[in-house]
């Protein structure tokens, strides 16, 4: 386009600007150079790429649930000399009888620990750089902290799950279940503050609409993926997998969409405007593969019905 303008207005430009032709061309070349596709340039677009954001949410949820089930329960089962006879996105069965308490505790403990470790990594990263990677790490941290802490509280309320198995036989039962609820609720609340603080360093604090889009797109992507996978389950009792899928996504993640309330209570000295999340084909393709495997393989489940 600029070449056409120069051809059509060549003589007029020379008459209007009392500069040498070489200098004029140099000025025009500098002014018309196309911006590079950097994160800083992406900020001019004015919004985060929602497809990439949804993909990051899917990857974070799948990675966090496999941290709990496959690495926590499953890997420790193998280390203890057992064999994994069932694996889904929300459950694992080890053939050791009885199952050592360490294997039962390893799932939520490793998931929560991975969330804390990710937080420490995020603290070392400079705001405004590596937006895709930072957003993924933040979502993985949120999944790890929120799901594991809410699972502890859920176990206390329903007497179901890993934490309920751990305290089975402890007396009096009502006291231990109450302690689970209190501990899980406190851990969840503190995790929300951690998530809110780190979120501010990723999306800034001067655009409420951007903040809501960022949280709701990831929240819905995670919930839909989990429920689609849970609806296909064939290895757990009827509806149990679907209920666990909904609880670990829409339920545990509800605090994520409440983070704007906490951000409004945080004292800030200056407004932070940070680059927008750009389109990333590798991350989107990775999410497509991971999501398909999660829904079609881990959703139905591997192994015998528990």
C-alpha positions as CSV (number, residue, x, y, z in Angstrom):
1,X,0.0,0.0,0.0
2,X,2.8,2.4,0.9
3,X,4.5,1.7,-2.4
4,X,1.4,2.8,-4.3
5,X,1.2,6.0,-2.3
6,X,4.8,6.8,-3.0
7,X,4.3,6.2,-6.7
8,X,1.2,8.4,-6.9
9,X,2.4,11.2,-4.7
10,X,6.1,11.1,-5.5
11,X,6.4,14.6,-7.0
12,X,4.0,16.2,-4.5
13,X,6.0,14.8,-1.6
14,X,9.2,16.3,-3.0
15,X,7.6,19.7,-3.4
16,X,6.1,19.7,0.0
17,X,9.1,18.5,2.0
18,X,12.2,20.6,1.6
19,X,14.5,17.6,2.1
20,X,16.7,15.6,-0.2
21,X,15.2,12.6,-1.9
22,X,17.4,10.1,-0.1
23,X,16.5,11.5,3.3
24,X,12.8,11.5,2.5
25,X,12.9,7.9,1.4
26,X,14.8,7.1,4.6
27,X,12.2,8.7,6.8
28,X,9.3,7.0,5.0
29,X,11.1,3.6,5.3
30,X,11.5,4.0,9.1
31,X,7.9,5.1,9.6
32,X,6.4,2.3,7.5
33,X,8.3,-0.7,8.8
34,X,5.9,-3.4,9.9
35,X,5.9,-4.3,13.6
36,X,7.3,-7.6,14.7
37,X,5.0,-10.2,16.1
38,X,6.2,-9.8,19.6
39,X,4.3,-9.9,22.9
40,X,4.7,-6.1,23.1
41,X,3.1,-5.7,19.7
42,X,0.3,-8.0,20.6
43,X,-0.8,-5.6,23.2
44,X,-2.0,-3.3,20.5
45,X,-4.7,-5.8,19.5
46,X,-6.6,-5.1,22.6
47,X,-7.7,-8.6,23.8
48,X,-6.3,-12.0,24.8
49,X,-6.6,-14.8,22.3
50,X,-9.5,-16.8,23.8
51,X,-8.7,-20.0,21.9
52,X,-5.2,-20.1,23.3
53,X,-6.5,-19.4,26.7
54,X,-9.0,-22.2,26.6
55,X,-6.3,-24.5,25.4
56,X,-4.1,-23.6,28.3
57,X,-6.9,-24.3,30.7
58,X,-7.4,-27.8,29.2
59,X,-3.7,-28.6,29.4
60,X,-3.4,-27.3,33.0
61,X,-6.4,-29.4,34.2
62,X,-5.2,-32.6,32.4
63,X,-1.6,-32.1,33.8
64,X,-2.9,-31.4,37.3
65,X,-5.2,-34.4,37.4
66,X,-2.4,-36.7,36.1
67,X,-0.1,-35.3,38.7
68,X,-2.7,-36.5,41.3
69,X,-3.7,-39.8,39.9
70,X,-0.8,-41.1,37.7
71,X,2.2,-39.6,39.5
72,X,0.8,-39.4,43.0
73,X,-1.1,-42.6,43.4
74,X,0.1,-44.6,40.4
75,X,3.8,-44.0,40.6
76,X,4.0,-44.7,44.3
77,X,2.0,-47.9,43.8
78,X,4.6,-49.1,41.4
79,X,7.4,-48.0,43.7
80,X,5.8,-50.0,46.6
81,X,5.8,-53.1,44.4
82,X,2.2,-53.0,43.3
83,X,0.5,-52.7,39.9
84,X,-2.0,-50.2,38.6
85,X,-5.2,-52.0,37.7
86,X,-7.4,-49.0,37.0
87,X,-6.7,-45.4,36.0
88,X,-9.1,-42.6,35.0
89,X,-8.9,-38.8,35.3
90,X,-10.3,-39.0,38.8
91,X,-9.3,-42.4,40.2
92,X,-6.6,-45.0,40.4
93,X,-6.6,-48.5,41.8
94,X,-3.5,-50.3,43.1
95,X,-3.5,-54.1,43.5
96,X,-1.8,-54.0,46.9
97,X,-4.0,-55.1,49.8
98,X,-4.3,-53.2,52.0
99,X,-3.2,-50.1,50.0
100,X,-0.6,-48.4,52.1
101,X,-1.7,-45.1,53.5
102,X,1.2,-43.3,51.8
103,X,-0.2,-44.2,48.4
104,X,-3.6,-42.8,49.4
105,X,-2.1,-39.6,50.6
106,X,0.4,-39.2,47.7
107,X,-2.2,-38.0,45.2
108,X,-3.6,-34.9,46.9
109,X,-0.2,-34.2,48.6
110,X,1.7,-34.2,45.3
111,X,-1.0,-32.2,43.5
112,X,-0.9,-29.5,46.2
113,X,2.9,-29.6,46.4
114,X,3.2,-29.2,42.6
115,X,0.9,-26.1,42.9
116,X,3.1,-24.6,45.5
117,X,6.3,-25.3,43.5
118,X,4.7,-23.7,40.5
119,X,3.9,-20.6,42.6
120,X,7.6,-20.3,43.5
121,X,8.5,-20.6,39.8
122,X,6.0,-17.8,38.9
123,X,7.5,-15.6,41.5
124,X,10.9,-15.7,39.7
125,X,9.5,-14.7,36.3
126,X,9.3,-11.1,35.2
127,X,5.8,-9.7,34.6
128,X,5.0,-8.9,31.0
129,X,7.2,-11.6,29.4
130,X,6.5,-15.1,28.2
131,X,2.7,-14.6,28.5
132,X,1.7,-18.0,27.2
133,X,4.0,-19.9,29.5
134,X,3.1,-17.8,32.5
135,X,-0.6,-18.2,31.9
136,X,-0.2,-22.0,31.7
137,X,1.8,-22.1,34.9
138,X,-0.7,-19.9,36.6
139,X,-3.6,-22.2,35.6
140,X,-1.7,-25.3,36.6
141,X,-1.0,-23.8,39.9
142,X,-4.6,-22.9,40.4
143,X,-5.8,-26.4,39.5
144,X,-3.3,-28.0,41.8
145,X,-4.0,-25.7,44.8
146,X,-7.8,-25.4,44.4
147,X,-8.6,-29.1,43.5
148,X,-6.4,-30.6,46.2
149,X,-7.5,-28.3,49.0
150,X,-11.2,-28.4,48.1
151,X,-10.9,-32.3,47.9
152,X,-9.8,-32.4,51.5
153,X,-12.8,-30.3,52.6
154,X,-15.1,-32.4,50.5
155,X,-13.8,-35.6,52.1
156,X,-14.6,-34.2,55.5
157,X,-18.1,-33.2,54.5
158,X,-19.0,-36.5,52.7
159,X,-16.7,-39.0,54.3
160,X,-15.6,-39.9,50.7
161,X,-12.2,-39.7,49.1
162,X,-8.5,-40.0,49.9
163,X,-8.6,-37.9,53.0
164,X,-11.6,-39.8,54.4
165,X,-9.7,-43.0,53.8
166,X,-6.7,-41.7,55.7
167,X,-8.7,-40.8,58.8
168,X,-10.8,-44.0,58.8
169,X,-10.6,-45.5,62.2
170,X,-9.5,-42.3,63.9
171,X,-11.6,-41.4,66.9
172,X,-13.8,-39.5,67.4
173,X,-14.8,-39.4,63.7
174,X,-16.7,-36.1,63.9
175,X,-13.6,-34.3,65.1
176,X,-11.3,-35.6,62.4
177,X,-13.9,-34.8,59.7
178,X,-14.3,-31.3,61.1
179,X,-10.6,-30.8,61.0
180,X,-10.5,-31.9,57.3
181,X,-13.2,-29.4,56.5
182,X,-11.4,-26.6,58.3
183,X,-8.0,-27.4,57.0
184,X,-9.3,-27.7,53.4
185,X,-11.3,-24.5,53.6
186,X,-8.4,-22.5,55.0
187,X,-6.0,-23.9,52.4
188,X,-8.5,-23.0,49.7
189,X,-9.0,-19.5,50.9
190,X,-5.2,-18.9,51.2
191,X,-4.8,-20.4,47.7
192,X,-7.3,-17.8,46.3
193,X,-5.1,-15.0,47.6
194,X,-2.0,-16.5,46.1
195,X,-3.8,-17.0,42.8
196,X,-5.1,-13.4,42.8
197,X,-1.7,-11.9,43.6
198,X,-0.1,-13.8,40.7
199,X,-3.0,-13.1,38.4
200,X,-2.4,-9.4,38.8
201,X,1.2,-9.9,37.6
202,X,-0.1,-11.7,34.4
203,X,-3.1,-9.7,33.2
204,X,-2.6,-6.5,35.1
205,X,-5.2,-4.7,37.2
206,X,-6.7,-1.9,34.9
207,X,-9.1,-3.9,32.8
208,X,-12.0,-5.7,34.5
209,X,-13.4,-7.0,31.3
210,X,-10.1,-8.6,30.4
211,X,-9.9,-10.2,33.8
212,X,-13.4,-11.7,33.6
213,X,-12.7,-13.0,30.1
214,X,-9.4,-14.6,31.2
215,X,-11.0,-16.4,34.1
216,X,-14.3,-17.5,32.6
217,X,-12.9,-18.8,29.4
218,X,-10.4,-21.0,31.2
219,X,-13.1,-22.0,33.8
220,X,-15.6,-23.1,31.2
221,X,-13.0,-24.9,29.0
222,X,-11.8,-26.9,32.0
223,X,-15.4,-27.8,33.2
224,X,-16.6,-28.8,29.8
225,X,-13.6,-31.0,29.1
226,X,-13.9,-32.7,32.5
227,X,-17.6,-33.4,32.2
228,X,-17.4,-34.7,28.7
229,X,-14.7,-37.2,29.8
230,X,-16.6,-38.1,33.0
231,X,-19.8,-38.9,31.0
232,X,-17.9,-41.6,29.1
233,X,-16.5,-43.4,32.1
234,X,-16.9,-47.2,32.3
235,X,-14.5,-48.2,35.0
236,X,-16.0,-46.5,38.1
237,X,-19.5,-46.9,39.6
238,X,-22.3,-45.2,37.6
239,X,-22.3,-41.4,37.7
240,X,-19.3,-41.3,40.2
241,X,-16.8,-40.3,37.5
242,X,-19.2,-37.6,36.2
243,X,-19.8,-36.2,39.7
244,X,-16.1,-36.2,40.4
245,X,-15.4,-34.5,37.1
246,X,-17.9,-31.7,37.8
247,X,-16.6,-31.3,41.4
248,X,-12.9,-31.1,40.3
249,X,-13.7,-28.6,37.6
250,X,-16.8,-26.4,38.0
251,X,-16.8,-27.0,41.8
252,X,-13.2,-26.7,42.8
253,X,-12.6,-24.0,40.2
254,X,-15.4,-21.7,41.3
255,X,-13.0,-19.7,43.4
256,X,-11.2,-18.8,40.2
257,X,-14.1,-16.7,38.9
258,X,-14.4,-15.0,42.3
259,X,-10.8,-13.7,42.1
260,X,-11.8,-10.3,40.8
261,X,-13.4,-9.6,44.2
262,X,-10.1,-10.3,45.9
263,X,-8.2,-8.2,43.4
264,X,-10.5,-5.2,44.2
265,X,-9.4,-5.5,47.8
266,X,-5.7,-5.5,47.0
267,X,-4.0,-2.2,47.5
268,X,-2.2,-1.1,44.3
269,X,0.0,1.9,43.9
270,X,0.0,2.0,40.1
271,X,-2.1,0.5,37.3
272,X,-0.5,-2.4,35.6
273,X,-1.1,-2.8,31.9
274,X,0.6,-6.0,30.6
275,X,0.8,-7.6,27.1
276,X,-2.1,-9.7,25.9
277,X,-2.0,-13.4,25.4
278,X,-1.3,-14.2,21.7
279,X,-2.3,-17.0,19.4
280,X,0.0,-20.0,19.8
281,X,-0.5,-22.9,17.4
282,X,1.8,-25.4,19.3
283,X,-0.1,-24.9,22.6
284,X,-3.5,-25.2,20.8
285,X,-2.4,-28.4,19.1
286,X,-1.0,-29.8,22.3
287,X,-4.3,-29.1,24.0
288,X,-6.2,-30.8,21.2
289,X,-4.1,-33.9,21.6
290,X,-4.1,-33.9,25.4
291,X,-7.9,-33.2,25.5
292,X,-8.7,-36.0,23.1
293,X,-6.7,-38.5,25.0
294,X,-8.2,-37.4,28.3
295,X,-11.8,-37.6,27.0
296,X,-11.4,-40.7,24.8
297,X,-9.0,-42.8,26.9
298,X,-8.9,-41.6,30.5
299,X,-12.6,-40.6,30.4
300,X,-13.8,-44.2,29.8
301,X,-10.9,-45.3,32.0
302,X,-8.1,-47.9,31.7
303,X,-8.6,-51.2,33.6
304,X,-11.3,-53.0,35.5
305,X,-14.4,-51.5,37.1
306,X,-13.5,-50.5,40.7
